[in-house]
Amino acid sequence: MSFHPTAVIDDGALIGEGTKVWHFAHICDGAQIGERCSFGQNTMVAGGVRIGDNVKVQNNVAIYTGTEIEDDVFLGPSCVLTNVTNPRSQVVRRGLYEKTLIRRGATVGANATIVCGITLGRYAFIAAGAVVAKDVPDYGLVLGVPGKLAGYMSRHGHPLKFGEGNRATCPESGFVYEKNGEKVRCLDLDEEQPLPDELSEGAKSYDDFKGK
């Protein structure tokens, strides 16, 4: 574990091996964090929050009580998570926090807002600045304000273009995906399985794959 001297780690916080906590971050008593995570400058994890392994939290993100984050999630800079739908300063609702579940491999873009009480599916991709108030299916791509399902993204973060047989191929990994209604699944690798080592480090930029 690696903690910057300015970070505040409360007694009672559980943090796994290999996790890094950077400048001015605060991990509260009762937070549970897995292995190999990274928390950027000015981040906060409240008590009762559960976070899996290999989660990357960029600068200026607060994760409030009621949030559960599975493995391999990416939270972009200054994205916003909430835990009460109808907050009022005069009404105490500490016992009414609403659960937000961010499933394995999901990405939340910079400055996006996730309204509480919803689930972001496995490998969902929330675009920068989007406001999401409804559940998002596995691999779902959400854009805009209010956020709307605009398509699907592969596990490597590329748009999936479904054709014959409702199948699409990721241009980076070569994995084939199948769509049935709003449900998408990968035919080559179970969603709970880690990526093979040879596919876990990008070698080409996003622009290199445009038009494929």
C-alpha positions as CSV (number, residue, x, y, z in Angstrom):
1,M,0.0,0.0,0.0
2,S,1.1,3.6,-0.7
3,F,-0.4,6.6,1.1
4,H,0.7,10.2,0.4
5,P,1.5,12.0,3.7
6,T,-1.4,14.5,3.1
7,A,-3.9,11.6,2.8
8,V,-6.2,10.9,5.8
9,I,-6.9,7.2,6.4
10,D,-9.3,6.7,9.3
11,D,-8.9,3.9,11.8
12,G,-11.3,1.1,10.7
13,A,-10.8,1.6,7.0
14,L,-9.9,-1.7,5.3
15,I,-7.6,-1.3,2.3
16,G,-6.1,-4.1,0.2
17,E,-2.5,-4.6,-0.9
18,G,-1.1,-2.5,-3.7
19,T,-3.7,0.3,-3.4
20,K,-2.4,3.8,-3.7
21,V,-4.0,6.9,-2.1
22,W,-2.7,10.3,-3.4
23,H,-2.7,13.9,-2.2
24,F,-5.4,15.2,0.2
25,A,-7.6,12.1,-0.2
26,H,-9.8,10.9,2.7
27,I,-10.7,7.2,3.3
28,C,-13.3,7.1,6.1
29,D,-13.8,4.6,8.9
30,G,-15.9,1.6,7.6
31,A,-14.8,1.9,4.0
32,Q,-13.8,-1.4,2.4
33,I,-11.3,-1.2,-0.6
34,G,-9.8,-4.0,-2.5
35,E,-6.3,-4.5,-4.0
36,R,-4.4,-2.6,-6.6
37,C,-6.8,0.4,-6.6
38,S,-5.8,4.1,-7.1
39,F,-7.4,7.2,-5.6
40,G,-6.3,10.5,-7.0
41,Q,-6.0,13.9,-5.5
42,N,-8.9,15.2,-3.4
43,T,-10.9,12.0,-3.4
44,M,-13.2,10.8,-0.6
45,V,-14.6,7.3,0.3
46,A,-17.3,7.3,2.9
47,G,-18.0,4.7,5.5
48,G,-19.9,1.7,4.4
49,V,-18.7,2.0,0.8
50,R,-17.4,-1.3,-0.7
51,I,-14.9,-1.1,-3.6
52,G,-13.4,-4.1,-5.4
53,D,-10.0,-4.7,-6.9
54,N,-8.2,-2.6,-9.6
55,V,-10.6,0.3,-9.3
56,K,-9.2,3.7,-10.6
57,V,-10.7,6.8,-9.1
58,Q,-9.5,10.0,-10.7
59,N,-9.1,13.5,-9.0
60,N,-12.0,15.2,-7.2
61,V,-14.4,12.2,-6.9
62,A,-16.4,11.6,-3.7
63,I,-17.9,8.2,-3.2
64,Y,-20.7,8.3,-0.7
65,T,-22.4,5.8,1.6
66,G,-24.7,3.6,-0.3
67,T,-22.3,3.0,-3.2
68,E,-20.9,-0.4,-4.2
69,I,-18.3,-0.6,-6.9
70,E,-17.1,-3.9,-8.3
71,D,-13.7,-4.8,-9.8
72,D,-12.0,-2.9,-12.6
73,V,-14.2,0.2,-12.6
74,F,-12.9,3.6,-13.8
75,L,-14.3,6.8,-12.3
76,G,-13.2,9.8,-14.4
77,P,-12.1,13.2,-13.0
78,S,-14.8,15.1,-11.1
79,C,-17.6,12.7,-11.8
80,V,-20.4,12.9,-9.3
81,L,-22.1,10.1,-7.3
82,T,-25.1,10.7,-5.1
83,N,-27.0,8.9,-2.4
84,V,-30.3,10.7,-1.8
85,T,-32.8,11.5,-4.7
86,N,-34.6,14.3,-2.9
87,P,-32.1,16.0,-0.5
88,R,-33.1,18.8,1.8
89,S,-30.9,20.5,4.3
90,Q,-33.7,20.6,6.9
91,V,-34.6,16.9,6.5
92,V,-32.2,14.3,7.8
93,R,-32.3,11.1,5.6
94,R,-29.1,9.3,6.8
95,G,-31.1,6.1,7.2
96,L,-32.5,6.3,3.7
97,Y,-29.4,6.3,1.6
98,E,-30.2,4.8,-1.8
99,K,-27.9,2.1,-3.3
100,T,-25.9,2.7,-6.4
101,L,-24.2,-0.3,-7.9
102,I,-21.4,0.1,-10.5
103,R,-20.7,-3.3,-11.9
104,R,-17.4,-4.8,-13.1
105,G,-15.4,-2.9,-15.7
106,A,-17.8,0.0,-16.1
107,T,-16.4,3.5,-17.0
108,V,-17.9,6.8,-15.8
109,G,-16.5,9.7,-17.8
110,A,-15.2,13.1,-16.5
111,N,-17.9,15.3,-15.0
112,A,-20.7,12.8,-15.5
113,T,-23.4,12.6,-12.8
114,I,-24.9,9.3,-11.6
115,V,-28.2,9.8,-9.8
116,C,-28.5,7.3,-6.9
117,G,-30.6,4.2,-6.8
118,I,-29.5,2.7,-10.2
119,T,-27.2,0.1,-11.5
120,L,-24.5,0.6,-14.2
121,G,-24.0,-2.8,-15.9
122,R,-20.8,-4.6,-16.6
123,Y,-18.5,-2.7,-18.9
124,A,-21.1,0.1,-19.3
125,F,-19.6,3.3,-20.7
126,I,-20.9,6.7,-19.4
127,A,-19.7,9.6,-21.6
128,A,-18.2,12.7,-20.2
129,G,-20.8,15.1,-18.8
130,A,-23.7,12.7,-19.1
131,V,-26.4,12.7,-16.4
132,V,-27.6,9.1,-15.7
133,A,-30.9,8.5,-13.8
134,K,-31.8,5.0,-15.1
135,D,-30.2,1.6,-15.1
136,V,-27.7,1.0,-17.8
137,P,-27.3,-2.5,-19.4
138,D,-24.1,-4.4,-19.7
139,Y,-21.8,-2.7,-22.3
140,G,-24.3,0.2,-22.7
141,L,-23.1,3.5,-24.0
142,V,-24.9,6.5,-22.4
143,L,-24.6,10.0,-23.8
144,G,-26.2,13.4,-23.0
145,V,-28.4,15.2,-20.6
146,P,-30.6,13.5,-19.7
147,G,-28.5,10.4,-20.4
148,K,-29.8,8.1,-23.1
149,L,-28.7,4.7,-24.3
150,A,-26.9,5.5,-27.6
151,G,-25.2,2.1,-28.4
152,Y,-22.8,-0.3,-26.9
153,M,-19.1,-0.4,-26.2
154,S,-16.7,-3.4,-26.2
155,R,-14.7,-4.4,-23.2
156,H,-11.8,-2.5,-24.8
157,G,-13.9,0.7,-25.1
158,H,-14.8,0.7,-28.8
159,P,-18.3,1.2,-30.4
160,L,-19.9,-2.1,-31.3
161,K,-21.5,-2.2,-34.8
162,F,-24.0,-5.0,-34.9
163,G,-24.7,-6.6,-38.2
164,E,-25.8,-10.0,-39.5
165,G,-26.9,-12.3,-36.7
166,N,-26.9,-9.3,-34.3
167,R,-23.1,-9.8,-33.8
168,A,-20.3,-7.3,-33.7
169,T,-16.5,-7.6,-33.4
170,C,-14.3,-5.4,-31.3
171,P,-11.6,-3.9,-33.6
172,E,-8.9,-4.1,-30.9
173,S,-9.4,-7.5,-29.3
174,G,-11.2,-9.4,-32.0
175,F,-13.8,-10.5,-29.5
176,V,-17.3,-11.2,-30.9
177,Y,-20.3,-9.8,-29.1
178,E,-24.0,-10.8,-29.5
179,K,-27.0,-8.6,-29.0
180,N,-30.5,-9.8,-27.9
181,G,-32.8,-6.9,-27.3
182,E,-30.9,-4.6,-25.0
183,K,-28.7,-7.5,-23.7
184,V,-25.2,-7.8,-25.0
185,R,-22.7,-10.5,-24.1
186,C,-19.2,-11.5,-25.2
187,L,-19.0,-14.8,-26.9
188,D,-15.2,-15.2,-26.5
189,L,-14.7,-14.4,-22.8
190,D,-17.0,-14.5,-19.8
191,E,-17.7,-11.1,-18.4
192,E,-16.3,-12.2,-15.0
193,Q,-13.0,-13.4,-16.4
194,P,-9.9,-11.2,-16.5
195,L,-8.4,-10.2,-19.8
196,P,-5.6,-12.3,-21.2
197,D,-2.2,-10.7,-20.5
198,E,-1.6,-10.0,-24.2
199,L,-4.8,-7.9,-24.3
200,S,-4.5,-6.0,-21.1
201,E,-2.2,-3.3,-22.4
202,G,-3.2,-1.0,-25.2
203,A,-0.7,-0.6,-28.1
204,K,-2.7,1.7,-30.4
205,S,-4.6,5.0,-29.7
206,Y,-8.4,5.3,-30.1
207,D,-8.0,7.2,-33.3
208,D,-6.2,4.3,-34.9
209,F,-9.4,2.2,-34.7
210,K,-11.8,4.9,-36.1
211,G,-13.7,3.7,-39.2
212,K,-13.0,0.0,-38.6
